[in-house]
Amino acid sequence: MVRRSDRSKKEKFRRKSSGKSKRYFVRDKAGKHHCGVCKAVLHGTPHSKPASKIRKLSKSERRPTALFAGVLCSKCRTLVVEEAAKIESKTKKLDEVELRLRKYVSAVKVI
């Protein structure tokens, strides 16, 4: 019978030096991070390690230091900043911005 804590883990077998095979359980690797708007894979963010090891990395190793880093890809980030600049210059209203970008545009403060 499998322990309750091992039910969600993957079962693997490893042959020992004595010739016997031993059964052990491994957690799945963490998936790649995706953009919040277009679902593209985000670069500069760690993956395929257990979550406990990612938590132990420093903040700068976990995500790049840019606006919406670890949340949006560079293309979507550029769109958001452009839309925020248009709102700041009163060329466009927040209601005219695409719905998928509105949440991020309202959070940006253009200097």
C-alpha positions in Angstrom: 0.0 0.0 0.0 1.3 3.4 -0.9 1.6 6.1 1.7 -1.0 8.9 1.5 1.8 11.5 0.9 3.2 9.5 -2.0 -0.1 9.2 -4.0 0.5 12.4 -6.0 4.1 11.6 -6.7 5.5 9.7 -9.7 6.8 6.2 -9.0 10.3 5.3 -10.2 12.6 2.3 -9.8 16.3 2.4 -9.3 18.7 -0.6 -9.3 20.9 -0.7 -6.2 24.5 -1.9 -6.2 23.4 -5.2 -4.6 21.4 -5.9 -7.7 17.9 -5.4 -6.2 15.6 -2.7 -7.5 14.2 -0.2 -5.1 11.0 1.7 -5.6 10.9 5.5 -4.7 8.6 8.4 -5.4 9.5 11.8 -7.0 7.5 15.0 -7.2 6.8 16.4 -10.7 8.9 19.3 -11.9 7.5 22.8 -11.9 6.2 24.0 -15.3 7.4 27.0 -17.2 5.9 30.3 -16.4 3.6 31.9 -19.0 2.6 35.5 -19.9 -0.7 36.7 -18.3 -2.0 38.1 -21.6 -0.8 36.0 -24.5 0.3 32.8 -22.7 3.8 32.9 -24.2 6.6 31.2 -22.2 8.4 33.7 -20.0 12.2 33.9 -20.2 14.4 34.6 -17.2 12.3 32.7 -14.7 13.5 29.4 -13.2 11.5 26.2 -13.8 11.9 22.4 -13.5 13.1 22.6 -9.9 11.0 21.7 -6.9 9.1 24.7 -5.6 11.0 24.5 -2.3 14.3 25.1 -4.2 12.9 28.0 -6.2 11.7 29.6 -3.0 15.3 29.5 -1.6 16.7 31.4 -4.6 17.3 35.2 -4.2 14.6 37.5 -5.5 16.7 38.6 -8.5 17.3 34.9 -9.5 13.5 34.2 -9.3 12.5 36.9 -11.8 14.0 39.7 -13.8 13.9 43.2 -12.5 11.6 45.0 -15.0 8.1 46.3 -15.0 5.7 43.3 -14.7 8.6 40.9 -14.9 7.6 37.3 -14.3 4.0 38.2 -15.3 4.1 39.6 -18.9 6.3 38.9 -21.9 8.3 41.7 -23.4 5.8 42.3 -26.3 2.8 42.6 -23.9 4.8 44.7 -21.5 5.5 47.2 -24.4 1.8 47.3 -25.3 0.9 48.1 -21.7 3.4 50.9 -21.4 2.3 52.4 -24.7 -1.4 52.3 -23.7 -0.5 53.8 -20.3 1.4 56.7 -22.0 -1.6 57.4 -24.2 -3.9 57.5 -21.2 -1.5 59.8 -19.4 -1.3 62.2 -22.3 -5.2 62.1 -22.5 -5.1 60.8 -26.1 -7.1 57.7 -25.0 -9.4 56.8 -22.2 -9.1 53.7 -20.0 -12.5 52.5 -21.3 -11.0 52.3 -24.9 -8.1 50.0 -23.9 -8.5 46.3 -24.6 -10.1 44.5 -21.8 -7.2 42.0 -21.4 -4.7 44.8 -21.0 -6.8 47.1 -18.8 -5.8 45.6 -15.5 -2.1 46.1 -16.2 -2.5 49.6 -17.7 -4.4 50.9 -14.6 -1.5 49.7 -12.5 1.2 51.5 -14.5 2.2 55.0 -13.4 4.0 56.9 -16.2 6.4 59.5 -15.0 
